[in-house]
Amino acid sequence: MSMLTPPGMGGKYRITGDKYPRMRPHRRRGRLAVVVVGCGAVLGVAGWGTLQLIDVFTGGGGTASAAGATCAKNTTKASPGPSAAASAAAGTVPKPAQITVNVFNATTRSGLAKTTADELRKRGFKIGEVGNAGKQYDKKVTGTGILLGPASSLNTSLPVLATQLGTAERRTDAARTGTTVDLIIGNGFKTLTPQAAATKALTALAEPHPTATTKKTC
């Protein structure tokens, strides 16, 4: 028996020669694999969080910027001006010379119908009847006046006449025929719209310009 053989051991456990086995613990490969997987998961979460912070501080990156540029291109849309609703097209608006206006005075001030009719004539309108208003309106119009015409004049002759007295009320009579319109002067009347302002309004009515409006498309 060798001197290296522990006491009480023999047979197949007998150690012979001058070398002996080294006692090493088993490698814990399972625990090592768990540690590697855990480290990978931690690194992945940290990287994802970093990307999120970058998106927050940069506004979402190139994709968001491209989407914003596309949205910006589609935010402006042209729409017709408010006067276009009164005249479907510029050609439907008659000129003052094509409109015959009856001027009636519903106030107690004498001569008001004649002076107003003369001024309208100077501005290019044709003048029909001139005189006092009938019983239906005499001394009953508290505003500046009433513009009255057939139903067909609502979007044609009445808007043109309204450029001369913008504060007047507009009315239509479905039973009325023809193209003549009335200007019934009320108690609140002082004078017609200044000619320069009336001409400007008439030009805008005859040639409406589109106005830009913002429309959200994103």
C-alpha positions in Angstrom: 0.0 0.0 0.0 1.2 3.4 -0.9 1.8 6.0 1.7 -0.7 8.1 -0.1 -3.5 5.7 0.5 -5.8 6.9 3.3 -6.0 4.6 6.3 -8.8 2.0 5.9 -9.0 2.3 2.1 -7.7 -0.3 -0.1 -8.6 -2.4 -3.2 -9.8 -0.2 -6.0 -9.4 3.0 -3.9 -5.7 2.2 -3.4 -3.5 5.0 -4.7 -0.3 3.8 -6.3 2.5 5.8 -7.7 3.6 9.2 -6.9 0.5 11.1 -8.3 -2.8 11.7 -6.8 -6.2 13.1 -8.1 -7.1 16.6 -7.3 -10.4 17.2 -5.7 -12.3 19.9 -7.7 -15.9 21.1 -7.2 -18.3 20.6 -10.1 -18.7 23.7 -12.3 -22.0 25.3 -11.8 -22.9 25.9 -15.4 -26.6 26.4 -14.8 -26.0 29.3 -12.5 -23.6 30.9 -14.9 -26.1 30.8 -17.7 -28.8 32.5 -15.6 -26.3 35.3 -14.7 -25.5 35.8 -18.5 -29.2 35.9 -19.5 -30.0 38.4 -16.6 -27.2 40.7 -17.7 -28.4 40.7 -21.2 -32.0 41.6 -20.1 -30.7 44.5 -18.0 -28.7 45.9 -20.9 -31.6 45.5 -23.3 -34.0 47.5 -21.0 -31.3 50.2 -20.5 -30.9 50.6 -24.2 -34.6 50.8 -24.8 -35.0 53.4 -22.1 -32.2 55.5 -23.7 -33.9 55.4 -27.1 -37.1 56.6 -25.5 -35.3 59.5 -23.9 -33.7 60.4 -27.2 -37.2 60.5 -28.9 -38.6 62.7 -26.2 -35.8 65.3 -26.5 -35.6 65.2 -30.3 -39.3 65.3 -31.0 -39.7 61.8 -32.4 -37.0 61.7 -35.0 -37.1 61.8 -38.7 -40.4 60.0 -39.2 -42.3 62.5 -37.0 -40.6 65.4 -38.8 -41.6 64.0 -42.2 -45.2 63.6 -41.0 -45.2 67.2 -39.7 -43.9 68.4 -43.1 -46.7 66.5 -44.9 -49.3 68.0 -42.4 -47.9 71.5 -43.0 -48.4 71.2 -46.8 -52.1 70.4 -46.3 -53.1 73.0 -43.8 -54.0 75.8 -46.1 -57.0 75.6 -48.4 -58.6 78.4 -50.5 -62.3 79.1 -50.0 -64.5 81.7 -51.6 -65.0 85.0 -49.8 -68.2 85.9 -48.0 -69.6 87.8 -51.0 -69.4 84.8 -53.2 -72.3 83.2 -51.3 -74.5 86.0 -52.4 -73.5 85.6 -56.0 -72.7 82.1 -57.3 -70.5 83.6 -59.9 -69.4 87.2 -60.8 -71.4 87.1 -64.0 -74.7 86.8 -62.1 -74.3 90.2 -60.3 -76.0 92.9 -62.4 -74.5 96.4 -62.8 -76.3 99.4 -61.3 -77.4 100.5 -64.7 -79.3 97.2 -65.1 -81.3 97.8 -61.9 -84.4 100.0 -61.6 -85.0 101.3 -58.1 -88.2 102.8 -56.7 -87.5 105.2 -53.8 -90.2 105.7 -51.2 -90.1 107.9 -48.1 -91.6 106.4 -44.9 -90.5 109.2 -42.7 -92.0 112.6 -41.8 -89.1 114.4 -43.5 -90.2 115.9 -46.8 -88.1 115.7 -49.9 -86.0 112.8 -48.7 -87.1 110.4 -51.4 -86.2 112.8 -54.2 -82.7 113.7 -52.9 -81.9 110.0 -52.3 -83.2 109.1 -55.8 -81.0 111.8 -57.4 -78.0 110.5 -55.6 -78.6 106.9 -56.7 -79.0 108.1 -60.3 -75.6 109.8 -60.1 -74.2 106.4 -59.0 -75.5 104.7 -62.1 -78.9 103.2 -61.0 -82.1 103.6 -63.0 -84.8 105.3 -61.0 -88.5 104.3 -61.2 -91.1 105.7 -58.9 -90.3 108.4 -56.3 -92.7 109.4 -53.5 -94.1 108.6 -50.1 -94.4 105.0 -48.9 -97.7 103.2 -48.8 -99.7 102.6 -45.6 -98.0 99.3 -45.0 -94.7 101.1 -44.4 -95.5 104.8 -43.8 -94.0 105.9 -40.5 -93.5 102.2 -39.5 -89.8 101.7 -40.6 -87.7 102.4 -37.5 -84.3 101.4 -39.1 -82.4 103.1 -41.9 -84.5 101.5 -44.6 -85.9 98.4 -46.3 -84.7 97.0 -49.6 -87.6 95.1 -51.1 -87.8 93.1 -54.3 -89.0 89.8 -55.9 -87.6 86.4 -54.8 -85.2 86.4 -57.8 -83.5 89.6 -56.5 -82.3 88.1 -53.3 -78.9 87.2 -54.7 -78.8 89.6 -57.6 -80.2 93.1 -57.4 -80.7 93.5 -53.6 -77.0 92.9 -52.8 -76.0 95.5 -55.4 -78.4 98.0 -54.0 -77.3 97.1 -50.4 -73.8 98.4 -51.2 -75.3 101.9 -51.2 -77.1 101.5 -47.9 -75.5 98.6 -46.0 -77.5 99.0 -42.8 -80.9 98.6 -44.6 -83.0 95.4 -44.1 -83.4 93.1 -47.1 -86.8 91.6 -47.8 -88.3 89.6 -50.7 -91.9 89.2 -51.8 -92.7 85.8 -53.4 -95.8 87.2 -55.0 -94.0 90.1 -56.7 -93.0 89.9 -60.3 -90.5 91.8 -62.5 -87.0 92.9 -61.6 -87.6 96.4 -60.0 -86.6 96.8 -56.4 -87.7 99.3 -53.8 -85.7 101.4 -51.4 -88.0 102.4 -48.5 -86.4 105.1 -46.3 -86.8 104.6 -42.6 -86.7 107.0 -39.6 -83.0 106.0 -38.9 -81.8 107.1 -42.3 -79.3 109.9 -42.5 -77.5 109.5 -45.8 -76.4 106.8 -48.2 -73.1 105.0 -47.8 -70.2 107.3 -48.9 -69.7 106.8 -52.6 -66.0 105.7 -52.3 -67.0 103.0 -49.8 -70.0 102.0 -51.9 -67.9 101.6 -55.0 -65.3 99.5 -53.1 -68.1 97.2 -51.8 -69.6 97.0 -55.3 -66.3 96.0 -56.8 -65.8 93.3 -54.2 -69.3 92.0 -54.8 -68.7 91.7 -58.6 -65.3 90.2 -58.3 -65.1 88.1 -55.1 -61.6 87.0 -54.1 -60.8 83.6 -52.4 -59.6 83.8 -48.8 -57.3 81.3 -47.2 -58.7 79.2 -44.3 -56.9 76.7 -42.1 -58.0 73.1 -42.2 -56.5 70.4 -40.0 -55.7 67.3 -42.0 -53.4 65.4 -39.6 
